Amino acid sequence: MLKRFTPHLLLLLSGASLTLAFAPFNMWLLTIPALALAIRQVIKLKHRPFLAGWLFGAGWFGAGISWVHVSIADFGGLPLIASVALMALLCGYLALYPALATKFTAKYFSPQLWPMALPFFWIVAEWLRSWMLSGFPWLSLGYSQLESPLSGFAPIIGETGISALIVISATLFALIHNKRTFANAVLVALCLFTSGYLLKQHTWVTPNKTYSVGMAQGNIAQSLRWVPEQDGPTMDTYWNLTESLWDNDLIIWPEAAVPKLEPLAQPYLAKVNERAFQENTALITGIVNYNWETDEAWNNLIVLGKRTPDATYPDYQYFHNNRFSKHHLLPVGEFVPFEDWLRPLAPLFDLPMSSFSRGDYQQANLVANGIHLAPAICFEIAFPHQVMENVYEDTDMIITVSNDAWFGHSHGPAQHLQIAQMRALELGRPVVRATNNGITAFINHQGEVTTRLPQFEAASITAPVMATTGFTPYYHLQDLGVWIIVIMLLFAAVVLKSRRASNLDSE
C-alpha cells in the first residue's frame, strides 16, 4: 500500500522542498534535483501525468505561499476552517499550471524527448499563470537562482528564461539511467552554469551619477492603518522619522504612508512640500487619492518638494501630474471580482480600500529633484513587462513601495524582496524599495542588496544609489529569447518523434 503511494508522496515533498530554494532560505542548489525528482515521479505515473503534475504543484505552492494564509486568517475575518479552505483553493488552482505542462508533454511525447518538449509546455503554463485572473507569477523557478551562476542569464533572457534552463537541466537528470545519460546531464548543467558565471562578469549598462537617497519605515500595525483616530499619529511618525533624512537628494515613504485620502490630507502634504523645498530636496510618498465627483479611488505615488534642482517654490497643488497610479491591482485586496456576490459573504471581501481604479499600463516616470524613477507599487514588481514598459532612456532607477504588514513574520516579504532584486538584474537599473514594516532595502543594478533595514522596526535609512544608463539585452528582447529557445527545442522533439515513427513504419 505504502509503495503504491510513494510516487505521490515524493511529488508533494519535492514540490514543498522548493520553498527552501527561494528567499529567505536561498538554497538554490536544491531547485534542479527537486524538480528532477518530481519529473521522475511524473514519468512513473505515466497514465496520470495531470494528477502527478498537480501533486507537485500542490506541494510547491502549498508550502511556498503559505504566507497568504497569514493575511486571510489575521485580517480576513473568517473562521479557521474557512481560511484554510480558501488557501487550499488558491494552491489547488495554481497547481493546475504544472499539471497542464506535464499532461500535454506526456500526451504528445515519450519520456526520452521530454528534455526538449517539457520546457515549451512549462513556459506556456507559466505565461498563462502570469495573466489568468489578473495573474499570480509568484515563485517562478528562475527567482530561486538569484544567487547562483544562472543569474548571469537574467539580463539576456530574464527570469522566465532561467526557469526554462532549470527545466531542461532537471529533465535530463530525471532521465538518467546509464553512464551516457548521466554524462549528458552533467555536461549540460556544467555548460549552463559556466556560461551563466561568465555572463555575470559582463556589465550591460553604464554607471551614471550617484544620488543620496533616504527611506523611512514607519512599522504601522496593519490593524491601525485605516483607523481614523490613528491618522495623526501615523503622519507624525513619518514626519519624525524623516528629520534625519532631509539632507538627501531624495526621500521615499512607503505605500499609503499618508493614511488620509489625498483631498483631506492637503494641509499635511503642503507642510511636507514646503519643508522639502526648504531643504532643497524631494519626497515621494504613497497615498490614496479619491475623486468625490466620479467616486473613483487610486493607489498613488506622488512627488512633493522639488521636481528639478532649480525649481522655484510652488504651493502644493492637488492632483498635480507628477504622480503614478497603480495599474496592476491585487485581487480581493484592491479590487473584488464579482463584488456584488462576494462582498456580502465575509469581511475578507470587504476590506478597507478594496475598490480602486486602475492607472494606465504605461505612465510617465516620477521626476523628483531631477531624478527619473520608474515606479511599481507592491504586487506590480512581480510583472517584468509592466516594469519594463515604464523604464525609459532617461530612467535613473526603479522605485517600488509596499506594505507587507499583511504577511506578518512569514517568508512572504523576503520573497517579495527577491522578486525586486530580479527586476534590477534583468533591467540593469538600481531598485529602491520602501515598505511599511520591511523589508526596506537598496538594491544595485546587479540585483544585490547593498543596505537594508531590519523588519518590524520604525527606522530611517540612507544610502548612495548609483544610477545607470543604457539597456540590457532583455530590455530589447523581452521574452523573445526564451521563446526561441523552447520553440527550437520543441521543433527538434517533433522532428525526432517523426523520424522514430518513420523508422518503425519502415520496419
Sequence and secondary structure as in RCSB ss.txt:
>XXXX:A:sequence
MLKRFTPHLLLLLSGASLTLAFAPFNMWLLTIPALALAIRQVIKLKHRPFLAGWLFGAGWFGAGISWVHVSIADF
GGLPLIASVALMALLCGYLALYPALATKFTAKYFSPQLWPMALPFFWIVAEWLRSWMLSGFPWLSLGYSQLESPL
SGFAPIIGETGISALIVISATLFALIHNKRTFANAVLVALCLFTSGYLLKQHTWVTPNKTYSVGMAQGNIAQSLR
WVPEQDGPTMDTYWNLTESLWDNDLIIWPEAAVPKLEPLAQPYLAKVNERAFQENTALITGIVNYNWETDEAWNN
LIVLGKRTPDATYPDYQYFHNNRFSKHHLLPVGEFVPFEDWLRPLAPLFDLPMSSFSRGDYQQANLVANGIHLAP
AICFEIAFPHQVMENVYEDTDMIITVSNDAWFGHSHGPAQHLQIAQMRALELGRPVVRATNNGITAFINHQGEVT
TRLPQFEAASITAPVMATTGFTPYYHLQDLGVWIIVIMLLFAAVVLKSRRASNLDSE
>XXXX:A:secstr
 HHHHHHHHHHHHHHHHGGGGSTTT  GGGHHHHHHHHHHHHHHTTT HHHHHHHHHHHHHHHHTTHHHHHHHHH
S   HHHHHHHHHHHHHHHTHHHHHHHHHHHHHS GGGHHHHHHHHHHHHHHHHTTGGG   TT GGGGGTTSGG
GGGHHHHHHHHHHHHHHHHHHHHHT  SHHHHHHHHHHHHHHHHHHHHHHT   SEEEEEEEEEEEE    GGGT
T GGGHHHHHHHHHHHTTTTTTSSEEE  TT B S GGG HHHHHHHHHHHHHTT EEEEEEEEEETTTTEEEEE
EEEEE SSTT       TT SSEEE  S  BTTTB TTHHHHTTT GGGG TT       SS   EEETTEEEEE
EEGGGGG HHHHHHT  TT  EEEEEE GGGGTTSSHHHHHHHHHHHHHHHHT  EEEEESSS  EEE TTS EE
EE  TT  EEEEEEEEEEES  HHHHHTTHHHHHHHHHHHHHHHHHHHHHHHHHHH 
